[in-house]
Amino acid sequence: MTVAQPDVAGRGGAPRAPMTRLLRSELRWVLYRPRTQVALGLLALVPVLIGVGIVLADSPGGGLLTQVAGNGLVLPVAALSISLALLLPLTVTMAAADALAGESSHGTLRGLLLAPVSRGRLLAVKAVGVLAVAVAAVAAVAAVGVLTGIVLVGGADGMLTLSGSELGPGSGLLRVALAAAWTVGQLAAIGAVALAVSSATDHPLVVLAVTLGGVIVFGVLSALPALEWMQPLLLTTGWRAIVDVLRDPLPFGELLSSSYRAGCYLLIGLALALARITTREA
Amino acid sequence: MTAGSAIASTMRVDEATAAAAIRVRGLRKTFGHTVAVAAVDLDVPAGAVLGMLGPNGSGKTTMIRMLLALSRPTAGSVELLGSPVPSDAGQVLPHVGALVEGPGFHPFLSGRENLRRAAAAEPLLATAAVPGAVDDALARVGLSAAAGRRYRAYSMGMKQRLGLAAALLVPRRLVVLDEPTNGLDPAGTREVRRIVAELHGAGTTVLVSSHLLAEVEATCTHVAVLAEGSLITSGPLAALLDGDAPLLDVATPDVESALDALCSESVGASAVPGGVRVELIGIDAASVVASLVRAGVAVHEARRARAGLDELFAQLTEGDR
């Protein structure tokens, strides 16, 4: 056996490529690919469109959007809430579809397994890549939302909560950050489930169809009164909780329970993906 | 058939065990009711260049995939460089370079970026050595000039070369190339032969699969012939080529008079399209040609017919299928 080079981590005698190098390579690949950049660019347009729409309209639309007028820091939260319905899950699912099914269809998964990268490490690297897309997507919506809110809508001096109180600009931004972090958690759950599907197929389109189909079916199920008992099981049930960051004092109940539910989906998704990827023929 | 014994039996058993770069026992793979590989035994001595010959669909790629732990055998065992696979794949695969089922790369990255990505996963490559190893591998396959172009703009031959470069990123002890000359022009084919010869010269064991006998004859020291998932024969190339009675193919328009002349000297011969085939028993090729010329037969060409492998392979690939 050739002696492994000094900077090569090893366990049980098997030489392994350094994890940081694998992660750097994966993040480069994920964030530099054209479709990711296009998706991030389009997501960044969402808050701009909402902002422009509100400024141009005489009377703002219904729901959360009524709160945005003259209250710029609510814009990023509204944009996150609207994007979470479909656009953000779509972006994350796309990344997860490319992560395993896409690599497999290009024949590049084989190369990684032959290097070799152990299948457990491969899943870990891929999960980090998908999470990176989730974070980048949410950051794009939130950051452009804050900028648009301040520049177009105005009201940078604070945030008017749904409860009627006024928060300073610092705590306003903190609320936006909380909404963003919570959204990343929900997207991580979707990403994990999508990775599980991705580990079981060679066709990225199947991943997209199954995962987004699932999100839509969940939405339908939660709308049926007869299936109310199912509510606690559905990931989408807690998605209204994002509005809670606009209340004062902050009610943590729903935010926490929906995050907890996302954690369960995350664990189940990753466990299924791991089980599948270790037996998969590449 | 207990194939592979032809190679191993020439050595003492312990020597064979120590020197086998690939050791396969009872390897079998089924997909449902289809038997892709049926009970193959094979030994490849370290330092050999094994040509794995077989028509399309004979189980070459399935077998290579099992050797490389990409696919689990239904039954049987595989040892690469002395380590059992797939259980010790993590130990042995860093020393193995492979091009399997065509090159696999990302279309939106350049050739160099694709190789960098592959190099990042190579356990035996120090991080500081990655850029150098990538440039060396690109130079070795003649892609330095096109390294900055996107993979999607590559021709088929360039894609194949990049796949070869990925297998050569690290000095390997075993290199497995599945149909490496697919899509290459004659110059590219010669280059692959040169690379295989270089690897052989450096003591690397090479496994090349091909459906072209000429390809294998040009580069290999050993041959294994697969058909319908079974190993038909295997052994050193020279032994297989000269396995049967040596034959001489003589190209001549005067078939009748040639047969008469040879018959009068009690040399076995038969008519074949474009000439006669002479059995070289008790007579050498030069004497045959001399006696034909003495008999006034026009000899256009005379060459040794490599009966064994040639015939076998012709039967396999052109037979009734």
Chai-1 contact restraints between the chains, C-beta under 6 A:
chainA,res_idxA,chainB,res_idxB,connection_type,confidence,min_distance_angstrom,max_distance_angstrom,comment,restraint_id
A,Q5,B,A126,contact,1.0,0.0,6.0,A-B,restraint_1
A,D7,B,A126,contact,1.0,0.0,6.0,A-B,restraint_2
A,A14,B,G90,contact,1.0,0.0,6.0,A-B,restraint_3
A,A14,B,Q91,contact,1.0,0.0,6.0,A-B,restraint_4
A,P15,B,P94,contact,1.0,0.0,6.0,A-B,restraint_5
A,P15,B,P123,contact,1.0,0.0,6.0,A-B,restraint_6
A,P15,B,L124,contact,1.0,0.0,6.0,A-B,restraint_7
A,R16,B,P123,contact,1.0,0.0,6.0,A-B,restraint_8
A,A17,B,A121,contact,1.0,0.0,6.0,A-B,restraint_9
A,A17,B,P123,contact,1.0,0.0,6.0,A-B,restraint_10
A,R21,B,A120,contact,1.0,0.0,6.0,A-B,restraint_11
A,R21,B,T127,contact,1.0,0.0,6.0,A-B,restraint_12
A,S25,B,R117,contact,1.0,0.0,6.0,A-B,restraint_13
A,S25,B,A120,contact,1.0,0.0,6.0,A-B,restraint_14
A,R33,B,F108,contact,1.0,0.0,6.0,A-B,restraint_15
A,P34,B,F108,contact,1.0,0.0,6.0,A-B,restraint_16
A,H106,B,G104,contact,1.0,0.0,6.0,A-B,restraint_17
A,G107,B,G104,contact,1.0,0.0,6.0,A-B,restraint_18
A,T108,B,G104,contact,1.0,0.0,6.0,A-B,restraint_19
A,R110,B,G104,contact,1.0,0.0,6.0,A-B,restraint_20
A,G111,B,G104,contact,1.0,0.0,6.0,A-B,restraint_21
A,G111,B,A118,contact,1.0,0.0,6.0,A-B,restraint_22
A,L112,B,A121,contact,1.0,0.0,6.0,A-B,restraint_23
A,L114,B,L68,contact,1.0,0.0,6.0,A-B,restraint_24
A,L114,B,A98,contact,1.0,0.0,6.0,A-B,restraint_25
A,A115,B,A121,contact,1.0,0.0,6.0,A-B,restraint_26
A,A115,B,E122,contact,1.0,0.0,6.0,A-B,restraint_27
A,P116,B,G90,contact,1.0,0.0,6.0,A-B,restraint_28
A,P116,B,L93,contact,1.0,0.0,6.0,A-B,restraint_29
A,V117,B,A121,contact,1.0,0.0,6.0,A-B,restraint_30
A,S118,B,G90,contact,1.0,0.0,6.0,A-B,restraint_31
A,E281,B,S71,contact,1.0,0.0,6.0,A-B,restraint_32
A,A282,B,L70,contact,1.0,0.0,6.0,A-B,restraint_33
